[in-house]
């Protein structure tokens, strides 16, 4: 029988009952968190941190985990892979498991160290290389870049588009992975790529790209990028007067993109994790789990949890459940528990296994349009998501 977690409250009750003594009877369970709190990915990492802090607060308010409090040990990778390594080396000796980073380049730098040290590691970055090939202690929480690529191609096929343009950040592992998958899968969905153009994270003028798109047969432009380029390119796109629609990936599924874009965002297409559009889902387990995060997050911070917060909270639920299943903080037992995980989170239903350390499928990705400053599921995505959550 499938085993699904209905709420964090249930997890709290179960884990508190499993403990041997009160929450103060033993040392705390220490969870490491490495995210970008300075540098280009600060907006992403800061949201992850808020979400993990919320999950830790909720578990502790319910009595802790295995009868022990959970303590967060956070460090800043400064949006730099070498600083991610420094941060990991600072805390590896005191933590029981690790969450982060959100910056794919940092995540890939830390990955071999965590594997070497047999440290249970839930990455907040979606780069494909983290789980291909499988590393036994490395798991990914966001949907992989290839899944976002495939979901867009499914949508593009369903809307009748045949030819697209693609732009990608050649310095971002996330963007490169997504672009690679889109190129590889395009023919499967009957899609031709007419313009295939790299840019760099520091690019400030996208007019050459738009000129190439304008002179091509492309019926849409898919833009792969995170952080500042997503705002810069989208603003310049709106000013350029291009007639083809702009498709952005889940890195823009946040107020951190919506607010600087303002009215210029109206009508643009943006992917997101299912949790970003949780209010638009039919009632059921998936919506319930999303709301257990979204409502207190909104109350605490004054805005709905963005894409990156969904990732951080989902990683926390997965780790807490793994520790509960392991019955201890033994790292090998946590790793084994993760490989048998079947859990509903704000990012969707995870089914980790020894041969799948990403756990998600493209069905938990939404394709949205921006209407009145909000992400609204397209009719196609609404129908697709309804079928996905009904099957749980």
N, C-alpha and C positions, 0 to 999 in steps of 0.2 A: 504494500500500500504506500502511496506517495506520502511523504512527510513534509508538511508545510508549516511554517511558523506564523500564527495569526497576528501576533503583536509582540512588541518588545516587552510589554507588561507580563505576558505569559513566560517569556524567556527569563525575566527577572525572578518570578516566583519559583520557576523550576530550578534555576541555578542557585538561588538562596537556599532552597531545601536540600540541595546536594552538598552544601558546604559542611565542614566539620568544625562547627563553632561559630561564633559571632563574627561580624564583619571586621572587628578590630582584633580578632584573635591571631591573625597571621599578617605577614607583610603583604603590601598591596601587589596586585598583578600589574606589571608595568608594560604599557603599550607604547612603542616608539612611533613617532609621526615626523616624517621629513617632508616638508612642502616648501614651495616658494613663498616666502614672506617679504622678500625684497627682490628687485629685478623685474624683468619683463612679465613674468608669470605671477606676480604678486596678486592680481585680482582673482586668479584661479586658486592659488594655494591658500589664500586667506579664507575663501569660502569652504574649502575642504576642512580647514582647521575648525571653523565654527561648527560644522556639522559633526565632526568627530567629538568635539567638546560636548555637544548636545547629547550624543549617544552615551558618552561616559557619564554625564550628569544623570541621565535617565536610569542607567543601570545601577549607579550608586544610590540613587534615591530609593530604589526598590530593594536595597539590601546587599548590593554587590554581586559578584560573580564567584561561584563556588565558596560562598561565605566570606569573600575577601573584597575589599574595595579595588577599583580599577584606577590606576594613576597614569596620566598621559605625560610622556616625555617628548616634548616637541623641539624640533630644530629647523633652521632655515637653510635651504640649499642655494639660496640667492640666485635662482634660475641659472645655475652653472653646474655642470656635471662634476667638476673637481671639488666643488664645495659640498655637493651631495655626498661624495666619498668621505670628506672630512667630517661631515655631520654624522654619518653612519659609524665611523670609527670612534667618535666621541661617546656614542650611546650603546653600542652593540653589547657591551659587557653587562649592562644593567637591565636590558629589556627582555621580555618574554616573546615578543612578536613585533613585526614592523608593518606600518601602513605608509604608503607614499612612494615616491613623489608624484606630482601631477605633470611635471615637465618630462616628456618622454626621454630626452637625452640624459637627464639625471637618473631616471629610473633604470635605463639600460646600463649606466655606469655602476649602480649599486647592485644590480642583479647578480653578477658573478660572486660578489662578496657575500651576499646573503646566502647564496647556494653553498659556497665554501664553508660558511659558518653554521650551516643547517638551521638558518633562522626563518621561521614562517613569515612570508613576505607577501602582503596584499598590495599590489601596485595600483596607483590611481591614474596611471598613464595607459593609453590604448594601443601603443605600438605593438605590432604583430610579432616582432622579433623576440619579445619577452617569453612567449609560450610556443614558439616554433624554432627549434625543437623544445619539447617539454623539459623544464628544470624542476626537479621534484619539490622544491620548497618555494617556488615562485608562482603566484597566482595573480590574475588581473581582474579588476573590478569593473571598469567601464567596458562597454561593448568595444570590441576591437575595431581598428580603423577599417579593416576589410568588411566588417559587418555594416558599418556606416556606408561604405561604398556600394555594397550589394543592395542595401535598402533603398538608396537613391536610384539605382538602376532599375529596381522593381517599380518604383514610383514613376520614373521616366518612361518606362515601357507602358505602364498602365495609362499614362496621359497621352500616349501616342507620339511622343517625341522620338526622333530617329537620329539626330545629329547634335552633339554638344561640344562645348569648349571646356577645358579643364585647366586650372591654374593651381600650383602647389608650391609650398615653401621648401626649397631644396635643403634648408638647414634644420628642419624640424623632422624628427623621426616619425612623429604622428602623421604629419602631412605627406611625407614620402611613402609611408606604408599605405595610407589611404589612396594615394595616386596610383601606386603600383597595383593595388587590388582592382581599382576602377578600370585601368587599362586592360588587365588580365580578364576581367569579367564582362567587359562591354559587349563583346560579340555574342555571349550567351543570351543577352537580353535584346539583341538586335539593334545595338546602339553603336554609332560611329563617332569617333573623336576627331573633330575637324581642326581644333587648335589645342595643343598640348604644351603648356608654357610654364617653366619654373620661375620663381622669384626668390628673393632672400628676405629674412625676417626684418631686415633694416630698410627694405624698399619703401620709399615714400611717394613715388609717382607711378601709378598703374595705368597711365594713359596709353603707353605702347601696347599693353595687353588689350585694352578696350578697342584700340584701333584694329588689332588683328582679329578680334571677335567680330567687329562690325563688318570687316571685309570677308568674312567666312560664311559658310552655310549653317553655322551653329544656331540651334533653336533655344539654347539655354547655356549659361555659364556656371559651372560648378567650381566653387572657390574653397580650396583646402588651406586652412590657416588658423592659428591661435593667437590670442592676445591682440596687440595693437594692429597688425595687418588686417584683421577682420573688420575693424572699424574704419581704418584708412581706405581700404579698397571699396567697401560698401558705400561710404560717403562719396568717393570719387565716381563710383558707378552711377549713383543717383544723379550726380551733376552732369555726367557725360551724355545722358539722354538715350542710352541704349534701349532698344525695344525688346530684346530677349530677356527672359527672367533670370534673376540671380539666385543661385542655390548655395546656401552656406551650411557648414556642418555644425555639429553640436557644440563646438567651442564658442559659438555665438549665442547659445541658448541661455541667456542671462541678462539681467538688468544692466550688467556691466557693458553689454553691447547695446541694448535697447536705449538706455538713457543718453549716451553720446550721439546715437543715431537720430533720435527724435522722430519727427514726422517723415524723414527720409527712409525710414525702415518699412513704412507701410507697403504691404504687398509682397515683400521679399519672402523667400522660402527658407526656412531654417529647420534643421533636424534637431532632435533632442532625445534624451532618455525618456522612458514612459512616465517617470515621476514628475517631470516638468509640467506635464499636462494632466496630472492626476485628477483634478476637479472635473475634467471632461470625460472621465471613464465611467462605465456603468458600475453600480455598487457591487462589492465583492471583496475578496481577500486582498487583491492587488491594491485597490483603492484604500482599503483600511490601513495597510502597511505604509502607504505613501502619506496618509493623513497623520499617522502617529509621529511622523517627522515634520510634515509641512506646517501643521497648526502651531506647535510650540516654536518652530523656527521663525515663523511670521511674527508671532507675539514678541519674541526676543529681539529680532533684528529689524522688524518693520517692513519686510518685503518677502515674497515667496522664495523658497530655496532654489537657486539656479542649478544648472547642470552639474557643476563641480561639487556642490553640497550633496547632491544625490549620490555621487560617487563615494564621498567620504563617509556618509552615514551607512551606505550599503556595505562598505568594507568593514565598518565597525560591527554591524549585525553578523556578518559572516564570521568574523574572528571570535566574537563572543559565543556564538553557537558552537564553533569548533572547540573552544576551550571547555565549554559545558560538556560536549560529547566526549572529549578526551578525558574529562574528569580530573584534569591537572594542567599545569603549565609546562609539562614535558614537551619539548619542541617536536620530537618525533611523533608523539601522539597527536599533537595539534595538526601536523602535516597530514597524518593519516585521516584525521577527522575531516579536514578540508577536502580531501580526495573522495569523500563519500557524501558531500554536501548536497542537499536538495532544499532550497530555502527561497522564499519570496522576500524580496527587498524592494526599496523604491526604484531600483534599476531594473527590476523584473525578477523572474524566477531563475536562480542559479542551479545548475546541475554539474558541479565539478566532478571529475573522475580522474583516474590515473592517466588517461589519454586526452583529457580536456581540462586545461587550467584557465580557460576563459569563462566557461560555464554558461554564458548567455547565447542567444541566437538573435538574428536580425529582427525577429517578430516583436521584440521589445523596444524597438526604435520608432519614434513618431516622426512624421513629416508635417511641418506646420507652416502656416502663413502668419505674418504679422498684421493684426487688425486692432486698431485703436490702442497701440502700444502693448499688445499682449500676443502670446503665442497661441494660436488657435489651430487645432488639428484640421488638416485637409479632410474632405469627405472620404477620400481613399484611406487615409490613415485611421480615421475614426472607425470605419468598418473593419479594417484589419486588426486594430487593437481590441475591438469588442470581441472578435473571434478568439484572439489570443488569451484574453483574461477569462473568457467563458470556458476554455478548455482546462483551466487549472483545477 
